[in-house]
């Protein structure tokens, strides 16, 4: 009985985490905004450097890239400077976005 209860708790925790990630992705896709707090989470995942955090980071960057390709604007935190506004639906916007990734999260491009 205890093993079953532990399994159910673990399953519920995983379901809750998955729901949280989906909600975060939806918000990111809707707003295209990477503020200081989310940027810090990106930096932490990048700095950790193992598969799971890097996968999390790559998935978030993919959400942003999809928004950009669909014509949405991005607002990206730039430490020590004003936020970087990246216009969507164009080669220039994609170039600016990839340069931002290269400056702050270079290993995520591999």
Phi, psi and omega in degrees: 000320180296321179295321179295317179297319178296319179298316180296318177298316180297318179297317179296320179297315179296320179297317179296317178297316179299317179296320178297315179298318178297320179294318178296318178297318179298318179295319179295318178295325181286319187260327184068021186254126172246097178278184183299319182294314179292323177300320178297321176295320176300314181298319179296316179297318180294317181292329180295319169074008177260173190301312186295310178296323179293324177295317177302313180298312181300320178296320178293319179295326177294320177300315179296317181297318178299316178300317181298314180297331180274006175098002180281149178274147175248147172237110188247132177297135176232105184308130177076009181216174176292155177303145179270119179261122184247117178287144181273175174056055175186157180296326181297315179298318179294320178298314180298317179298313180295326175294320177299314177300314180299325179289320190253331185221057189301325182290346181280350179276347184290000000 
